[in-house]
């Protein structure tokens, strides 16, 4: 198994369309890294919501037959989203979810997005198509994030540091939508 421990540093920027986002990212000099694929994420917690009370996240992500277990610590005070992150590749996300459920955890939020990733110097740039809009997520060093955001024609005033769950709840409340999970409608 591969395990990664790091301090995750990222921002999101809102775009009107996938085409506009992709064109801007490529125009800023980023090169394709990973093609478009569906990511299905499940957030888990105990019945007493210990992780949420600690402002932490336990996530199981399934994409293209690959799965990752991620623990994220509390967000630190910053102009960007900064938090400790531990992530490991697992063989089967569905079995892992079952094990975690058997241990007394439960899924309290699910979200989906189509993600395409690009690389530029010391940042990874993702174009995310979500049920609540299109976002470019930039992850890396402070200077790298600021430089890429500037190359995309954005300033720190455009930085979004909220989670996708928070963005979903904001839109749901603004528009009076139903639903507890941020997933694409089944056709």
BALO-782684 format. One line per field, with one value per residue (C-alpha): residue number from 1; x, z, y. Coordinates in steps of 0.1 Angstrom, whole numbers. Example, Ala and Ser with C-alpha at 12.3 -4.5 7.8 and 13.67 -1.06 7.14 Angstrom:
2
nr = [1:2]
x = [123:137]
z = [78:71]
y = [-45:-11]
***
This chain:
187
nr = [1:2:3:4:5:6:7:8:9:10:11:12:13:14:15:16:17:18:19:20:21:22:23:24:25:26:27:28:29:30:31:32:33:34:35:36:37:38:39:40:41:42:43:44:45:46:47:48:49:50:51:52:53:54:55:56:57:58:59:60:61:62:63:64:65:66:67:68:69:70:71:72:73:74:75:76:77:78:79:80:81:82:83:84:85:86:87:88:89:90:91:92:93:94:95:96:97:98:99:100:101:102:103:104:105:106:107:108:109:110:111:112:113:114:115:116:117:118:119:120:121:122:123:124:125:126:127:128:129:130:131:132:133:134:135:136:137:138:139:140:141:142:143:144:145:146:147:148:149:150:151:152:153:154:155:156:157:158:159:160:161:162:163:164:165:166:167:168:169:170:171:172:173:174:175:176:177:178:179:180:181:182:183:184:185:186:187]
x = [0:11:6:10:13:13:0:-27:-29:-56:-81:-110:-120:-155:-158:-189:-182:-159:-147:-138:-120:-100:-91:-78:-58:-41:-36:-18:7:-5:-1:-26:-19:-50:-80:-116:-131:-159:-149:-174:-167:-182:-176:-178:-182:-192:-227:-216:-201:-166:-148:-171:-168:-130:-135:-118:-129:-126:-132:-134:-129:-136:-126:-119:-117:-92:-98:-82:-88:-81:-81:-80:-73:-89:-86:-59:-62:-50:-62:-62:-76:-47:-50:-30:-38:-31:-40:-35:-45:-68:-76:-114:-133:-166:-152:-134:-167:-183:-155:-159:-197:-192:-168:-197:-191:-217:-217:-231:-225:-218:-206:-196:-176:-160:-123:-96:-61:-32:3:22:55:47:9:-17:-47:-80:-111:-140:-175:-199:-237:-232:-210:-176:-145:-108:-90:-53:-32:5:27:15:35:25:-12:-10:9:-15:-45:-30:-23:-60:-69:-80:-70:-71:-106:-117:-104:-130:-118:-151:-155:-178:-202:-204:-209:-236:-254:-252:-268:-294:-305:-304:-325:-347:-335:-341:-315:-288:-260:-242:-247:-255:-291:-295:-307]
z = [0:-7:20:17:46:38:44:18:5:-21:-34:-58:-85:-101:-139:-161:-181:-184:-218:-204:-174:-196:-221:-192:-176:-209:-218:-184:-195:-176:-192:-191:-162:-157:-180:-171:-147:-122:-85:-60:-25:8:41:73:110:142:156:181:151:167:134:125:161:156:121:105:75:68:31:9:-28:-56:-92:-122:-101:-77:-42:-16:21:33:67:68:99:108:84:96:96:61:30:14:26:46:65:74:51:53:23:13:-17:-9:-30:-29:-18:-15:9:28:32:45:70:83:86:105:129:137:113:89:56:63:30:-6:-34:-70:-95:-129:-126:-151:-138:-151:-139:-139:-121:-84:-86:-96:-113:-115:-136:-115:-130:-100:-96:-82:-109:-125:-104:-110:-79:-75:-50:-42:-26:-17:-44:-70:-62:-63:-96:-113:-100:-115:-148:-148:-145:-109:-76:-40:-38:-61:-39:-26:4:12:8:-19:9:20:-15:-20:12:2:-32:-18:8:-18:-43:-20:-34:-18:-12:13:-11:-40:-67:-104:-112:-125:-161]
y = [0:35:61:99:123:160:194:199:235:244:268:266:291:291:290:292:261:231:244:278:262:238:265:288:260:250:287:291:265:235:200:172:147:125:123:130:104:102:104:90:102:91:109:88:96:79:82:109:129:129:137:166:180:179:195:165:143:106:100:69:78:54:62:40:9:25:35:58:63:99:115:153:173:206:235:259:297:309:326:291:258:243:210:180:150:113:92:56:35:6:-24:-23:8:-10:-36:-8:10:-22:-27:9:5:-28:-9:15:44:56:76:110:127:115:137:131:151:145:155:161:169:190:198:230:235:227:227:202:218:200:209:197:193:190:191:226:241:240:247:248:234:243:224:229:256:291:308:281:285:323:322:298:317:349:331:322:358:356:373:362:378:350:322:297:278:261:224:209:200:236:248:222:233:269:263:239:265:294:275:256:223:189:162:155:143:161:136:137:128:93:92]
***
